[in-house]
C-alpha cells in the first residue's frame, strides 16, 4: 500500500506556479494551494494588486479541485525585510538599509 503524498504548493497567481500544481496533481500528489500575501499596497488606481493575484490562485485551485489557503505575512515582511531585520546576506538583499 502506497502512502498518501501530500504537498503544499505556493501559488503566486501566475502561470509557473499553476503549472507546478497541475504537474504535482497529475503525478498523484495530494496538493494544497497556498497564496502568501506579503505586501499590502495600492496601485495608482487604489487597487491592491495582490488581491487579483490571490483571486487567480484561488481559481487555479478550483480548476484543479484542490484546497486553497491564504496566509498573510504582511506584518512579518514589513518588519523583517523593510525595517532592516532581513537575515539574508547584506550584499544580496537590495532592501537592506546599509546597502
Backbone as a printed PyTorch tensor [residue, N CA C, xyz], in Angstrom:
tensor([[[  0.8360,  -1.1790,   0.0000],
         [  0.0000,   0.0000,   0.0000],
         [  0.8870,   1.2510,   0.0000]],

        [[  0.5950,   2.1660,  -0.9110],
         [  1.3940,   3.3810,  -1.0370],
         [  0.8630,   4.4650,  -0.0980]],

        [[  1.7610,   5.1520,   0.5830],
         [  1.3760,   6.2330,   1.4870],
         [  0.8870,   7.4330,   0.6860]],

        [[ -0.0370,   8.1590,   1.2640],
         [ -0.5250,   9.3800,   0.6300],
         [  0.5950,  10.4050,   0.6510]],

        [[  0.8330,  11.0070,  -0.4850],
         [  1.8810,  12.0230,  -0.5880],
         [  1.2050,  13.3880,  -0.6700]],

        [[  1.3070,  14.1400,   0.3960],
         [  0.6570,  15.4410,   0.4660],
         [  1.7110,  16.5360,   0.3720]],

        [[  1.4900,  17.4860,  -0.5190],
         [  2.4090,  18.6090,  -0.6790],
         [  1.6330,  19.9170,  -0.6580]],

        [[  2.3220,  20.9470,  -0.2470],
         [  1.7840,  22.3000,  -0.3120],
         [  2.5040,  22.9950,  -1.4530]],

        [[  1.7340,  23.6030,  -2.3420],
         [  2.3100,  24.2990,  -3.4900],
         [  1.9930,  25.7850,  -3.3550]],

        [[  3.0330,  26.5990,  -3.2660],
         [  2.8430,  28.0490,  -3.2040],
         [  2.3610,  28.5320,  -4.5640]],

        [[  1.2490,  29.2450,  -4.5740],
         [  0.6750,  29.7660,  -5.8100],
         [  0.7620,  31.2850,  -5.8130]],

        [[  1.3620,  31.8250,  -6.8600],
         [  1.5460,  33.2760,  -6.9550],
         [  0.4100,  33.9600,  -7.7010]],

        [[ -0.3940,  33.1650,  -8.3920],
         [ -1.3980,  33.7330,  -9.2760],
         [ -0.9010,  33.7490, -10.7080]],

        [[  0.3290,  33.3170, -10.9140],
         [  0.9190,  33.2760, -12.2490],
         [  0.9110,  31.8800, -12.8480]],

        [[  1.4320,  31.7900, -14.0440],
         [  1.3990,  30.5430, -14.8030],
         [  2.3360,  29.4850, -14.2290]],

        [[  3.5520,  29.8610, -13.8570],
         [  4.5420,  28.8670, -13.4140],
         [  4.0610,  28.0570, -12.2190]],

        [[  3.5480,  28.7310, -11.2020],
         [  3.1050,  28.0050, -10.0070],
         [  1.8460,  27.1950, -10.2880]],

        [[  0.9890,  27.6820, -11.1870],
         [ -0.2080,  26.9280, -11.5630],
         [  0.1770,  25.6290, -12.2660]],

        [[  1.1480,  25.7020, -13.1570],
         [  1.6170,  24.5010, -13.8570],
         [  2.2850,  23.5420, -12.8770]],

        [[  3.0310,  24.0680, -11.9220],
         [  3.6520,  23.2090, -10.9090],
         [  2.5830,  22.4370, -10.1400]],

        [[  1.5060,  23.1160,  -9.7420],
         [  0.4120,  22.4480,  -9.0220],
         [ -0.2440,  21.3880,  -9.8990]],

        [[ -0.4540,  21.7110, -11.1620],
         [ -1.0430,  20.7520, -12.0990],
         [ -0.1710,  19.5110, -12.2430]],

        [[  1.1240,  19.7060, -12.4310],
         [  2.0310,  18.5670, -12.6080],
         [  2.1030,  17.7060, -11.3470]],

        [[  2.1150,  18.3410, -10.1920],
         [  2.1070,  17.5770,  -8.9400],
         [  0.8320,  16.7420,  -8.8320]],

        [[ -0.2920,  17.3430,  -9.1650],
         [ -1.5810,  16.6240,  -9.1180],
         [ -1.5680,  15.4500, -10.0790]],

        [[ -1.0700,  15.6730, -11.2840],
         [ -1.0020,  14.5920, -12.2850],
         [ -0.0940,  13.4520, -11.8390]],

        [[  0.9080,  13.7680, -11.0270],
         [  1.8340,  12.7450, -10.5130],
         [  1.2550,  11.9850,  -9.3230]],

        [[  0.0490,  12.3440,  -8.9300],
         [ -0.6090,  11.6140,  -7.8610],
         [ -0.4740,  12.2000,  -6.4780]],

        [[  0.0930,  13.3820,  -6.3870],
         [  0.2210,  14.0240,  -5.0840],
         [ -1.1160,  14.6320,  -4.6620]],

        [[ -1.3520,  14.6350,  -3.3720],
         [ -2.4670,  15.3680,  -2.7960],
         [ -1.9410,  16.7870,  -2.5830]],

        [[ -2.4470,  17.7400,  -3.3600],
         [ -1.8930,  19.0960,  -3.3950],
         [ -2.8110,  20.0740,  -2.6630]],

        [[ -2.2210,  20.9340,  -1.8830],
         [ -2.9240,  22.0650,  -1.2880],
         [ -2.2510,  23.3320,  -1.8030]],

        [[ -3.0520,  24.2380,  -2.3470],
         [ -2.5210,  25.5020,  -2.8500],
         [ -2.5150,  26.5610,  -1.7630]],

        [[ -1.4190,  27.3010,  -1.6800],
         [ -1.2970,  28.3630,  -0.6760],
         [ -0.8470,  29.6560,  -1.3530]],

        [[ -1.5720,  30.7190,  -1.0750],
         [ -1.1850,  32.0460,  -1.5450],
         [ -0.6980,  32.8340,  -0.3420]],

        [[  0.5130,  33.3610,  -0.4390],
         [  1.0920,  34.1590,   0.6450],
         [  1.0220,  35.6390,   0.2700]],

        [[  0.2830,  36.3940,   1.0510],
         [  0.2130,  37.8380,   0.8190],
         [  1.3160,  38.4920,   1.6340]],

        [[  2.2820,  39.0770,   0.9370],
         [  3.4420,  39.6750,   1.5920],
         [  3.4420,  41.1960,   1.5580]],

        [[  2.5520,  41.7720,   0.8170],
         [  2.5700,  43.2160,   0.6390],
         [  1.1440,  43.7270,   0.6240]],

        [[  0.9290,  44.9190,   1.1080],
         [ -0.4220,  45.4510,   1.2460],
         [ -0.4980,  46.8730,   0.7100]],

        [[ -0.0340,  47.0650,  -0.5000],
         [ -0.0550,  48.4200,  -1.0550],
         [ -1.0920,  48.5220,  -2.1630]],

        [[ -1.4780,  49.7400,  -2.4420],
         [ -2.4320,  50.0120,  -3.5030],
         [ -1.6970,  50.6100,  -4.6890]],

        [[ -2.1750,  50.2600,  -5.8900],
         [ -1.5720,  50.8690,  -7.0740],
         [ -2.1590,  52.2670,  -7.2730]],

        [[ -1.8330,  52.8990,  -8.3900],
         [ -2.2720,  54.2770,  -8.6210],
         [ -3.7900,  54.4070,  -8.7580]],

        [[ -4.4900,  53.2770,  -8.9340],
         [ -5.9460,  53.2940,  -9.0520],
         [ -6.6270,  52.8650,  -7.7490]],

        [[ -5.8640,  52.7080,  -6.6830],
         [ -6.4290,  52.3200,  -5.3990],
         [ -6.7330,  50.8380,  -5.2770]],

        [[ -6.0930,  50.0400,  -6.1090],
         [ -6.3260,  48.5970,  -6.1100],
         [ -5.0890,  47.8860,  -5.5800]],

        [[ -5.2990,  46.9360,  -4.7060],
         [ -4.1850,  46.1160,  -4.2220],
         [ -3.9670,  44.9910,  -5.2280]],

        [[ -2.8440,  45.0210,  -5.9150],
         [ -2.6010,  44.0350,  -6.9730],
         [ -2.4880,  42.6220,  -6.4260]],

        [[ -2.1400,  42.4710,  -5.1640],
         [ -2.0740,  41.1320,  -4.5710],
         [ -3.4570,  40.4950,  -4.5260]],

        [[ -4.5070,  41.3070,  -4.4570],
         [ -5.8620,  40.7560,  -4.4320],
         [ -6.1820,  40.0330,  -5.7350]],

        [[ -5.7780,  40.5960,  -6.8600],
         [ -6.0020,  39.9320,  -8.1540],
         [ -5.1850,  38.6540,  -8.2320]],

        [[ -3.9460,  38.7060,  -7.7760],
         [ -3.1070,  37.5040,  -7.7650],
         [ -3.7450,  36.4140,  -6.9110]],

        [[ -4.2980,  36.8010,  -5.7770],
         [ -4.9530,  35.8460,  -4.8850],
         [ -6.1770,  35.2330,  -5.5650]],

        [[ -6.9630,  36.0510,  -6.2410],
         [ -8.1260,  35.5410,  -6.9780],
         [ -7.6960,  34.5460,  -8.0460]],

        [[ -6.6190,  34.8540,  -8.7540],
         [ -6.1180,  33.9450,  -9.7830],
         [ -5.6580,  32.6280,  -9.1690]],

        [[ -4.9690,  32.6980,  -8.0420],
         [ -4.5210,  31.4810,  -7.3540],
         [ -5.7220,  30.6560,  -6.9020]],

        [[ -6.7470,  31.3260,  -6.3980],
         [ -7.9670,  30.6360,  -5.9640],
         [ -8.6340,  29.9240,  -7.1420]],

        [[ -8.6990,  30.5970,  -8.2920],
         [ -9.3000,  29.9800,  -9.4890],
         [ -8.5290,  28.7430,  -9.9240]],

        [[ -7.2120,  28.8030,  -9.8340],
         [ -6.3880,  27.6340, -10.1700],
         [ -6.7830,  26.4610,  -9.2780]],

        [[ -6.9400,  26.7240,  -7.9960],
         [ -7.3200,  25.6590,  -7.0580],
         [ -8.7000,  25.0990,  -7.3780]],

        [[ -9.6210,  25.9700,  -7.7730],
         [-10.9480,  25.4980,  -8.1570],
         [-10.8660,  24.5860,  -9.3790]],

        [[-10.1160,  25.0140, -10.3720],
         [ -9.9810,  24.2320, -11.6060],
         [ -9.3330,  22.8860, -11.3330]],

        [[ -8.3070,  22.8780, -10.4910],
         [ -7.5900,  21.6340, -10.1840],
         [ -8.2740,  20.8170,  -9.0900]],

        [[ -9.3310,  21.3660,  -8.5030],
         [-10.0690,  20.7060,  -7.4230],
         [ -9.1440,  20.3670,  -6.2530]],

        [[ -8.4100,  21.3960,  -5.8210],
         [ -7.5160,  21.2300,  -4.6690],
         [ -7.8700,  22.2860,  -3.6250]],

        [[ -7.5810,  22.0210,  -2.3510],
         [ -7.8620,  23.0140,  -1.3110],
         [ -7.0170,  24.2740,  -1.5060]],

        [[ -7.5780,  25.3940,  -1.0800],
         [ -6.9020,  26.6900,  -1.1800],
         [ -6.8030,  27.3180,   0.2050]],

        [[ -5.6500,  27.8710,   0.4990],
         [ -5.4540,  28.6140,   1.7440],
         [ -4.7020,  29.9000,   1.4250]],

        [[ -5.0850,  30.9690,   2.1110],
         [ -4.3600,  32.2320,   2.0060],
         [ -3.7650,  32.5430,   3.3690]],

        [[ -2.5050,  32.9210,   3.3670],
         [ -1.8480,  33.3250,   4.6050],
         [ -1.2610,  34.7180,   4.3960]],

        [[ -1.3100,  35.5120,   5.4400],
         [ -0.7830,  36.8730,   5.3580],
         [  0.5220,  36.9710,   6.1350]],

        [[  1.5400,  37.4370,   5.4400],
         [  2.8240,  37.7230,   6.0590],
         [  3.1730,  39.1960,   5.8920]],

        [[  2.1520,  40.0300,   5.7350],
         [  2.3720,  41.4580,   5.5010],
         [  3.1850,  42.0710,   6.6370]],

        [[  2.7810,  41.8210,   7.8600],
         [  3.4690,  42.4050,   9.0140],
         [  4.9060,  41.8890,   9.1140]],

        [[  5.0790,  40.5820,   8.9800],
         [  6.4130,  39.9890,   9.0780],
         [  7.3260,  40.4910,   7.9590]],

        [[  6.7810,  40.5770,   6.7510],
         [  7.5660,  41.0400,   5.6070],
         [  8.0300,  42.4760,   5.8340]],

        [[  7.1090,  43.3100,   6.3010],
         [  7.4620,  44.7050,   6.5650],
         [  8.5310,  44.7960,   7.6480]],

        [[  8.3100,  44.1060,   8.7510],
         [  9.2340,  44.1920,   9.8860],
         [ 10.5870,  43.5460,   9.6030]],

        [[ 10.5920,  42.3990,   8.9480],
         [ 11.8380,  41.6550,   8.7620],
         [ 12.6450,  42.0890,   7.5420]],

        [[ 11.9860,  42.5780,   6.5110],
         [ 12.7100,  42.9540,   5.2910],
         [ 12.8820,  44.4620,   5.1960]],

        [[ 11.8070,  45.1980,   5.2900],
         [ 11.8830,  46.6290,   5.0410],
         [ 12.3350,  47.4530,   6.2330]],

        [[ 12.2880,  46.8940,   7.4070],
         [ 12.7520,  47.6440,   8.5700],
         [ 14.1640,  47.2370,   8.9540]],

        [[ 14.8240,  46.4700,   8.1050],
         [ 16.2360,  46.1990,   8.2900],
         [ 16.5920,  44.9790,   9.1020]],

        [[ 15.6400,  44.0840,   9.3230],
         [ 15.9610,  42.8890,  10.0890],
         [ 16.0210,  41.6580,   9.1970]],

        [[ 16.3230,  41.8800,   7.9550],
         [ 16.4430,  40.7830,   6.9950],
         [ 17.6520,  39.9300,   7.3850]],

        [[ 17.4710,  38.6210,   7.4480],
         [ 18.5350,  37.7220,   7.8720],
         [ 19.3880,  37.2210,   6.7010]],

        [[ 19.1180,  37.7430,   5.5170],
         [ 19.9170,  37.3220,   4.3690],
         [ 21.2520,  38.0690,   4.3730]],

        [[ 22.1280,  37.6590,   3.5130],
         [ 23.4360,  38.3070,   3.4030],
         [ 23.2510,  39.7320,   2.8990]],

        [[ 23.9170,  40.6900,   3.5230],
         [ 23.7770,  42.1110,   3.1820],
         [ 23.8780,  42.3990,   1.6940]],

        [[ 24.8670,  41.8240,   1.0500],
         [ 25.0990,  42.1500,  -0.3570],
         [ 24.0270,  41.5730,  -1.2650]],

        [[ 23.2520,  40.6120,  -0.7750],
         [ 22.2150,  40.0020,  -1.5980],
         [ 20.8710,  40.6930,  -1.4500]],

        [[ 20.6670,  41.3790,  -0.3540],
         [ 19.3630,  41.9650,  -0.0720],
         [ 19.3310,  43.4130,  -0.5400]],

        [[ 18.6250,  43.6700,  -1.6280],
         [ 18.5820,  45.0240,  -2.1780],
         [ 17.8630,  46.0020,  -1.2600]],

        [[ 17.1010,  45.4870,  -0.3040],
         [ 16.3420,  46.3540,   0.5880],
         [ 17.0350,  46.5770,   1.9230]],

        [[ 18.2440,  46.0690,   2.0670],
         [ 18.9570,  46.2360,   3.3230],
         [ 19.3570,  47.6970,   3.4650]],

        [[ 19.0160,  48.3420,   4.5830],
         [ 19.2730,  49.7800,   4.7410],
         [ 20.7310,  50.1820,   4.5810]],

        [[ 21.6650,  49.3010,   4.8920],
         [ 23.0760,  49.6520,   4.8110],
         [ 23.6650,  49.5140,   3.4280]],

        [[ 22.8780,  49.1340,   2.4720],
         [ 23.4060,  48.9070,   1.1250],
         [ 23.3400,  50.1400,   0.2790]]])
